[in-house]
Amino acid sequence: MKPYSWQLRFIRLARQGHSMLLACKPGAGKTYAICKWLDNTPVEKVHAVVVAPTLVIYDAWTDELEQFSSLDYGHGHSTTFEAACESFAAGELQVLLTTPEMFIKMETSQRGALRACRQLVIDESTKYKSAKSSRFKSIRRIINRYWRIEHCMAMTGTLLPKHYLQLFSQLWIVGQTDVFNTDRFTTYRDTYFFTKPFKKFEYIMFPGFQEKLEARIAPYILQPDEGEYAAMPPLIERVHYVNIGKKAERLHQQMAKDLVITLGDEDFIAANSGVSLFKQLQICSGGIYKYTDPGDPTSGREWHPIHRHKQAQLQSIIQEAEANVLILYCILPSRDVITQLYPDAVELKSSKNIKDWKSGNITIAYGHPASMGHGLNLQSGGNVIIWYDITPDAEIWWQAIKRLHRGAITEPVYVHYLLASFSGSKDMYCYDMLHTKYGRQEALLKRLKKLES
């Protein structure tokens, strides 16, 4: 495989000693670029630890590394964790593939592997977007402690999940204190953002500071130009408006207004407006959860069905589909609906099932986008996605779509949405919100590209 020009540019910069965040659209070839860089590095100097989600290290990274005979690799996960770490520490492996949880565990039980590490690669950097999370604090501690790490590379297809505050931890991984002249998130936050009186958790950027912030982070972000990777067939979205019935509409609107509805003899209470949003989405999909304690989501819950109107539309789409279909659900009872309608459908939650899908052996697959939405190469299995439920999370939404709409696909990808259609529908609200957030991220990437050039 011949590298794209942006991948060659990345390799040149990496060999000059630069660490950077690869902010490329999913499927643009980030994993291959990292492998090609390591392959172009003298073998005695390659001691790379790659940290990625579990399915990704067994799927995308394993597939890519198989193309490079000079790179011996092992999986530092589950039953092979200790053996792989010891082999890496002894210099028998050039690349150690591990998960965020196992990487943190290495600090206490496999320090030899960390001392051997010279190149650290963080796949899906948005997993570290919260600077207050124990995951980010652990990786910051490791990078600061093990000074022999020469390169820190990060990768993401969704640089800006929600807010500019989430850029700090991702950029710190690749540039540490050089990026923002501080090791502390609070210093970064107070430098660029302020809060309004009585809204101390709503951070707003100081006027004129957006340009300053983007100019500071641009040197640490690499992204390809539009012509620097293969053009892909179009992504075609189709919205299917579903009439969920007057009863469901009334309950939805009552939940939005009062945060409580009554079904039979039972009250269904939302603790706040955020919980109310998810309950309205549940009603759009077919029912609502009743929690033992409305203020505690872990207290136990029971599903109460309200309507079945999305099911007929799902069956109609699948009957007309001329390719294998991937159904995405966001609410657990929707998974039960899928398995009842299609008993032979397969959930993509194991390496074996993913291989079967990629081989074209699964006609109808399904899964939760949060568990399969990052890093997997699923484009060879089919080109039809159906969102049975819709998610309000823009990162999960876009990453899930790009599992199929990515490099090497030869046909258009069709994305179908089953949306409850009525005034005030939260399905419709989330659909519009997702596309608005995607537009903001694309605008940011274009501005950073101009600063880079």
KEROKE-935656 format. One record per residue (C-alpha): x, y, z; chain; residue in three letters. Coordinates in steps of 0.2 Angstrom, whole numbers, m for minus. Layout:
<rs>
<<X; Y; Z>; A; ala>
...
</rs>
This chain:
<rs>
<<0; 0; 0>; A; met>
<<7; 17; m5>; A; lys>
<<6; 30; 9>; A; pro>
<<m4; 46; 6>; A; tyr>
<<5; 62; 5>; A; ser>
<<m1; 68; 22>; A; trp>
<<5; 51; 30>; A; gln>
<<22; 54; 22>; A; leu>
<<22; 72; 30>; A; arg>
<<17; 65; 47>; A; phe>
<<32; 52; 46>; A; ile>
<<44; 66; 41>; A; arg>
<<38; 77; 56>; A; leu>
<<39; 62; 68>; A; ala>
<<57; 57; 63>; A; arg>
<<62; 75; 66>; A; gln>
<<56; 73; 84>; A; gly>
<<39; 80; 84>; A; his>
<<24; 73; 94>; A; ser>
<<7; 77; 88>; A; met>
<<m12; 74; 88>; A; leu>
<<m18; 66; 72>; A; leu>
<<m35; 74; 70>; A; ala>
<<m41; 65; 54>; A; cys>
<<m59; 60; 49>; A; lys>
<<m62; 42; 54>; A; pro>
<<m55; 30; 40>; A; gly>
<<m42; 42; 33>; A; ala>
<<m28; 31; 38>; A; gly>
<<m22; 36; 55>; A; lys>
<<m17; 18; 61>; A; thr>
<<m8; 15; 45>; A; tyr>
<<2; 31; 47>; A; ala>
<<8; 26; 64>; A; ile>
<<13; 9; 59>; A; cys>
<<22; 16; 43>; A; lys>
<<31; 28; 55>; A; trp>
<<37; 14; 66>; A; leu>
<<42; 3; 51>; A; asp>
<<53; 18; 45>; A; asn>
<<61; 19; 62>; A; thr>
<<77; 9; 65>; A; pro>
<<70; m8; 72>; A; val>
<<82; m6; 87>; A; glu>
<<74; 10; 92>; A; lys>
<<56; 5; 91>; A; val>
<<48; 2; 108>; A; his>
<<30; 7; 106>; A; ala>
<<15; 5; 117>; A; val>
<<m1; 8; 109>; A; val>
<<m16; 11; 120>; A; val>
<<m33; 8; 112>; A; ala>
<<m51; 1; 116>; A; pro>
<<m51; m18; 118>; A; thr>
<<m60; m22; 101>; A; leu>
<<m49; m10; 92>; A; val>
<<m32; m18; 97>; A; ile>
<<m38; m35; 91>; A; tyr>
<<m46; m28; 75>; A; asp>
<<m39; m12; 67>; A; ala>
<<m22; m12; 75>; A; trp>
<<m19; m31; 73>; A; thr>
<<m24; m30; 54>; A; asp>
<<m13; m15; 51>; A; glu>
<<3; m23; 60>; A; leu>
<<1; m39; 50>; A; glu>
<<7; m29; 35>; A; gln>
<<23; m25; 43>; A; phe>
<<35; m40; 45>; A; ser>
<<48; m30; 54>; A; ser>
<<36; m25; 69>; A; leu>
<<34; m40; 81>; A; asp>
<<19; m36; 92>; A; tyr>
<<9; m43; 107>; A; gly>
<<m7; m40; 116>; A; his>
<<m5; m34; 133>; A; gly>
<<m23; m38; 139>; A; his>
<<m32; m51; 149>; A; ser>
<<m23; m68; 150>; A; thr>
<<m8; m62; 139>; A; thr>
<<m5; m46; 149>; A; phe>
<<10; m52; 160>; A; glu>
<<18; m62; 146>; A; ala>
<<17; m48; 133>; A; ala>
<<23; m35; 145>; A; cys>
<<38; m45; 150>; A; glu>
<<42; m49; 132>; A; ser>
<<41; m31; 128>; A; phe>
<<52; m26; 142>; A; ala>
<<65; m39; 137>; A; ala>
<<65; m31; 119>; A; gly>
<<57; m46; 111>; A; glu>
<<42; m36; 105>; A; leu>
<<43; m19; 96>; A; gln>
<<25; m15; 99>; A; val>
<<14; m18; 114>; A; leu>
<<m5; m17; 111>; A; leu>
<<m15; m13; 127>; A; thr>
<<m30; m5; 134>; A; thr>
<<m32; 10; 145>; A; pro>
<<m36; 0; 160>; A; glu>
<<m21; m12; 157>; A; met>
<<m9; 3; 153>; A; phe>
<<m13; 10; 170>; A; ile>
<<m10; m7; 178>; A; lys>
<<7; m7; 171>; A; met>
<<12; 7; 183>; A; glu>
<<10; m5; 198>; A; thr>
<<14; m22; 191>; A; ser>
<<24; m20; 175>; A; gln>
<<36; m5; 177>; A; arg>
<<49; m13; 166>; A; gly>
<<38; m12; 151>; A; ala>
<<35; 7; 154>; A; leu>
<<54; 9; 157>; A; arg>
<<56; 1; 140>; A; ala>
<<44; 12; 131>; A; cys>
<<50; 25; 119>; A; arg>
<<35; 29; 108>; A; gln>
<<18; 31; 116>; A; leu>
<<2; 31; 105>; A; val>
<<m15; 35; 112>; A; ile>
<<m29; 29; 100>; A; asp>
<<m45; 39; 102>; A; glu>
<<m39; 53; 113>; A; ser>
<<m57; 59; 116>; A; thr>
<<m57; 45; 129>; A; lys>
<<m46; 56; 139>; A; tyr>
<<m56; 72; 136>; A; lys>
<<m60; 75; 154>; A; ser>
<<m45; 82; 163>; A; ala>
<<m53; 78; 180>; A; lys>
<<m54; 59; 176>; A; ser>
<<m43; 46; 184>; A; ser>
<<m39; 40; 167>; A; arg>
<<m31; 56; 161>; A; phe>
<<m23; 59; 178>; A; lys>
<<m15; 42; 177>; A; ser>
<<m8; 44; 160>; A; ile>
<<m1; 62; 165>; A; arg>
<<8; 54; 180>; A; arg>
<<15; 40; 169>; A; ile>
<<22; 52; 155>; A; ile>
<<29; 64; 168>; A; asn>
<<38; 49; 178>; A; arg>
<<45; 39; 163>; A; tyr>
<<55; 52; 155>; A; trp>
<<62; 40; 142>; A; arg>
<<46; 41; 132>; A; ile>
<<52; 51; 117>; A; glu>
<<36; 53; 107>; A; his>
<<18; 55; 113>; A; cys>
<<6; 53; 98>; A; met>
<<m13; 54; 99>; A; ala>
<<m27; 50; 87>; A; met>
<<m45; 55; 85>; A; thr>
<<m58; 57; 72>; A; gly>
<<m69; 69; 83>; A; thr>
<<m57; 82; 91>; A; leu>
<<m71; 93; 99>; A; leu>
<<m84; 82; 106>; A; pro>
<<m93; 96; 116>; A; lys>
<<m83; 110; 122>; A; his>
<<m66; 118; 120>; A; tyr>
<<m62; 114; 138>; A; leu>
<<m60; 96; 132>; A; gln>
<<m45; 100; 122>; A; leu>
<<m33; 103; 137>; A; phe>
<<m31; 84; 141>; A; ser>
<<m30; 79; 123>; A; gln>
<<m16; 92; 118>; A; leu>
<<m7; 89; 135>; A; trp>
<<m4; 71; 130>; A; ile>
<<6; 76; 115>; A; val>
<<14; 92; 120>; A; gly>
<<13; 92; 139>; A; gln>
<<16; 109; 147>; A; thr>
<<23; 116; 130>; A; asp>
<<5; 118; 123>; A; val>
<<m3; 129; 136>; A; phe>
<<12; 134; 147>; A; asn>
<<4; 124; 162>; A; thr>
<<2; 107; 169>; A; asp>
<<m14; 112; 177>; A; arg>
<<m31; 111; 169>; A; phe>
<<m38; 125; 181>; A; thr>
<<m25; 137; 175>; A; thr>
<<m30; 133; 157>; A; tyr>
<<m48; 135; 161>; A; arg>
<<m46; 152; 170>; A; asp>
<<m35; 159; 156>; A; thr>
<<m47; 156; 142>; A; tyr>
<<m64; 155; 150>; A; phe>
<<m76; 164; 163>; A; phe>
<<m92; 160; 171>; A; thr>
<<m108; 171; 173>; A; lys>
<<m114; 175; 190>; A; pro>
<<m125; 161; 197>; A; phe>
<<m119; 150; 183>; A; lys>
<<m103; 144; 189>; A; lys>
<<m102; 128; 179>; A; phe>
<<m106; 136; 163>; A; glu>
<<m89; 141; 155>; A; tyr>
<<m89; 154; 141>; A; ile>
<<m73; 159; 132>; A; met>
<<m67; 177; 134>; A; phe>
<<m70; 188; 119>; A; pro>
<<m56; 187; 106>; A; gly>
<<m48; 172; 115>; A; phe>
<<m54; 159; 103>; A; gln>
<<m41; 164; 89>; A; glu>
<<m27; 164; 103>; A; lys>
<<m32; 147; 108>; A; leu>
<<m33; 140; 91>; A; glu>
<<m16; 148; 86>; A; ala>
<<m8; 140; 101>; A; arg>
<<m14; 122; 98>; A; ile>
<<m12; 122; 79>; A; ala>
<<6; 117; 79>; A; pro>
<<2; 101; 88>; A; tyr>
<<m12; 95; 77>; A; ile>
<<m9; 87; 60>; A; leu>
<<m24; 84; 48>; A; gln>
<<m24; 80; 29>; A; pro>
<<m30; 92; 16>; A; asp>
<<m46; 86; 6>; A; glu>
<<m35; 80; m8>; A; gly>
<<m23; 70; 3>; A; glu>
<<m33; 54; 5>; A; tyr>
<<m44; 44; m6>; A; ala>
<<m61; 51; m10>; A; ala>
<<m75; 40; m3>; A; met>
<<m92; 37; m10>; A; pro>
<<m106; 48; m3>; A; pro>
<<m114; 47; 14>; A; leu>
<<m133; 47; 10>; A; ile>
<<m145; 50; 25>; A; glu>
<<m163; 46; 25>; A; arg>
<<m175; 51; 38>; A; val>
<<m191; 41; 41>; A; his>
<<m204; 50; 51>; A; tyr>
<<m214; 39; 63>; A; val>
<<m231; 43; 69>; A; asn>
<<m230; 36; 87>; A; ile>
<<m249; 40; 91>; A; gly>
<<m258; 53; 101>; A; lys>
<<m255; 45; 118>; A; lys>
<<m236; 44; 116>; A; ala>
<<m236; 62; 110>; A; glu>
<<m246; 68; 125>; A; arg>
<<m235; 58; 137>; A; leu>
<<m219; 65; 129>; A; his>
<<m225; 83; 130>; A; gln>
<<m231; 81; 148>; A; gln>
<<m214; 74; 153>; A; met>
<<m205; 89; 144>; A; ala>
<<m217; 101; 154>; A; lys>
<<m219; 94; 171>; A; asp>
<<m205; 81; 173>; A; leu>
<<m218; 68; 178>; A; val>
<<m231; 57; 169>; A; ile>
<<m244; 45; 175>; A; thr>
<<m247; 28; 167>; A; leu>
<<m260; 18; 175>; A; gly>
<<m258; 19; 194>; A; asp>
<<m239; 23; 193>; A; glu>
<<m230; 40; 192>; A; asp>
<<m214; 41; 181>; A; phe>
<<m203; 55; 188>; A; ile>
<<m188; 64; 180>; A; ala>
<<m176; 71; 193>; A; ala>
<<m171; 85; 182>; A; asn>
<<m172; 92; 164>; A; ser>
<<m157; 81; 159>; A; gly>
<<m165; 65; 164>; A; val>
<<m181; 71; 156>; A; ser>
<<m173; 72; 139>; A; leu>
<<m168; 54; 140>; A; phe>
<<m186; 49; 146>; A; lys>
<<m193; 58; 131>; A; gln>
<<m181; 49; 120>; A; leu>
<<m187; 33; 128>; A; gln>
<<m205; 37; 124>; A; ile>
<<m201; 41; 106>; A; cys>
<<m193; 24; 105>; A; ser>
<<m208; 14; 113>; A; gly>
<<m209; 15; 132>; A; gly>
<<m201; 22; 148>; A; ile>
<<m191; 16; 162>; A; tyr>
<<m198; 16; 180>; A; lys>
<<m184; 18; 193>; A; tyr>
<<m186; 11; 211>; A; thr>
<<m178; 28; 216>; A; asp>
<<m180; 42; 203>; A; pro>
<<m164; 51; 210>; A; gly>
<<m153; 35; 209>; A; asp>
<<m151; 27; 191>; A; pro>
<<m143; 12; 199>; A; thr>
<<m158; 8; 211>; A; ser>
<<m166; m4; 198>; A; gly>
<<m178; m1; 184>; A; arg>
<<m192; m9; 175>; A; glu>
<<m198; m5; 157>; A; trp>
<<m215; 0; 153>; A; his>
<<m220; m1; 134>; A; pro>
<<m231; 12; 127>; A; ile>
<<m231; 9; 108>; A; his>
<<m223; m1; 94>; A; arg>
<<m224; 10; 79>; A; his>
<<m205; 10; 75>; A; lys>
<<m205; m8; 72>; A; gln>
<<m215; m8; 56>; A; ala>
<<m204; 5; 49>; A; gln>
<<m188; m5; 53>; A; leu>
<<m195; m20; 45>; A; gln>
<<m199; m10; 29>; A; ser>
<<m181; m3; 28>; A; ile>
<<m174; m20; 30>; A; ile>
<<m185; m28; 17>; A; gln>
<<m180; m15; 4>; A; glu>
<<m161; m16; 9>; A; ala>
<<m150; m23; m5>; A; glu>
<<m135; m26; 7>; A; ala>
<<m131; m31; 24>; A; asn>
<<m138; m20; 38>; A; val>
<<m131; m14; 54>; A; leu>
<<m145; m8; 67>; A; ile>
<<m140; 4; 81>; A; leu>
<<m149; 5; 97>; A; tyr>
<<m147; 16; 112>; A; cys>
<<m160; 9; 124>; A; ile>
<<m159; m9; 130>; A; leu>
<<m177; m13; 127>; A; pro>
<<m174; m9; 108>; A; ser>
<<m161; m23; 108>; A; arg>
<<m175; m35; 113>; A; asp>
<<m186; m28; 99>; A; val>
<<m173; m31; 86>; A; ile>
<<m169; m49; 93>; A; thr>
<<m188; m53; 93>; A; gln>
<<m191; m47; 75>; A; leu>
<<m174; m55; 69>; A; tyr>
<<m169; m70; 79>; A; pro>
<<m154; m73; 68>; A; asp>
<<m147; m56; 70>; A; ala>
<<m130; m55; 77>; A; val>
<<m123; m42; 90>; A; glu>
<<m106; m35; 86>; A; leu>
<<m98; m37; 103>; A; lys>
<<m84; m50; 100>; A; ser>
<<m69; m52; 89>; A; ser>
<<m77; m67; 81>; A; lys>
<<m93; m58; 77>; A; asn>
<<m84; m43; 69>; A; ile>
<<m74; m55; 58>; A; lys>
<<m90; m63; 52>; A; asp>
<<m97; m47; 48>; A; trp>
<<m82; m41; 39>; A; lys>
<<m82; m57; 29>; A; ser>
<<m100; m53; 23>; A; gly>
<<m107; m68; 33>; A; asn>
<<m120; m58; 43>; A; ile>
<<m135; m51; 35>; A; thr>
<<m142; m42; 50>; A; ile>
<<m130; m35; 64>; A; ala>
<<m134; m24; 78>; A; tyr>
<<m125; m15; 92>; A; gly>
<<m124; m1; 104>; A; his>
<<m114; 13; 96>; A; pro>
<<m105; 17; 113>; A; ala>
<<m97; 0; 113>; A; ser>
<<m93; m1; 95>; A; met>
<<m91; 17; 89>; A; gly>
<<m72; 19; 89>; A; his>
<<m58; 13; 79>; A; gly>
<<m67; m3; 71>; A; leu>
<<m66; m6; 52>; A; asn>
<<m83; m13; 48>; A; leu>
<<m84; m6; 30>; A; gln>
<<m82; m23; 21>; A; ser>
<<m97; m30; 29>; A; gly>
<<m111; m19; 23>; A; gly>
<<m116; m1; 18>; A; asn>
<<m133; 1; 27>; A; val>
<<m135; 9; 45>; A; ile>
<<m152; 10; 54>; A; ile>
<<m153; 21; 69>; A; trp>
<<m168; 13; 78>; A; tyr>
<<m165; 25; 93>; A; asp>
<<m155; 42; 91>; A; ile>
<<m141; 47; 103>; A; thr>
<<m139; 65; 109>; A; pro>
<<m120; 62; 109>; A; asp>
<<m112; 69; 94>; A; ala>
<<m96; 60; 96>; A; glu>
<<m104; 43; 98>; A; ile>
<<m115; 47; 83>; A; trp>
<<m102; 52; 71>; A; trp>
<<m90; 38; 76>; A; gln>
<<m103; 25; 74>; A; ala>
<<m107; 31; 56>; A; ile>
<<m89; 31; 51>; A; lys>
<<m87; 13; 55>; A; arg>
<<m94; 9; 38>; A; leu>
<<m91; 26; 29>; A; his>
<<m72; 25; 29>; A; arg>
<<m57; 21; 18>; A; gly>
<<m58; 7; 5>; A; ala>
<<m77; 7; 4>; A; ile>
<<m83; 6; m14>; A; thr>
<<m102; 10; m13>; A; glu>
<<m112; 24; m5>; A; pro>
<<m117; 22; 13>; A; val>
<<m135; 24; 18>; A; tyr>
<<m139; 30; 35>; A; val>
<<m158; 28; 40>; A; his>
<<m165; 37; 55>; A; tyr>
<<m182; 32; 63>; A; leu>
<<m188; 48; 71>; A; leu>
<<m204; 51; 80>; A; ala>
<<m212; 65; 71>; A; ser>
<<m223; 78; 80>; A; phe>
<<m220; 96; 87>; A; ser>
<<m207; 96; 101>; A; gly>
<<m201; 78; 97>; A; ser>
<<m184; 75; 106>; A; lys>
<<m180; 63; 91>; A; asp>
<<m181; 78; 79>; A; met>
<<m172; 89; 92>; A; tyr>
<<m157; 77; 94>; A; cys>
<<m156; 75; 75>; A; tyr>
<<m154; 93; 72>; A; asp>
<<m142; 96; 86>; A; met>
<<m130; 82; 80>; A; leu>
<<m129; 90; 63>; A; his>
<<m126; 107; 71>; A; thr>
<<m112; 100; 82>; A; lys>
<<m104; 92; 67>; A; tyr>
<<m104; 108; 58>; A; gly>
<<m95; 117; 73>; A; arg>
<<m81; 104; 73>; A; gln>
<<m78; 105; 54>; A; glu>
<<m77; 124; 55>; A; ala>
<<m64; 122; 69>; A; leu>
<<m53; 110; 59>; A; leu>
<<m54; 121; 44>; A; lys>
<<m48; 136; 55>; A; arg>
<<m34; 125; 62>; A; leu>
<<m29; 120; 44>; A; lys>
<<m27; 138; 39>; A; lys>
<<m16; 141; 54>; A; leu>
<<m5; 126; 50>; A; glu>
<<m2; 132; 33>; A; ser>
</rs>
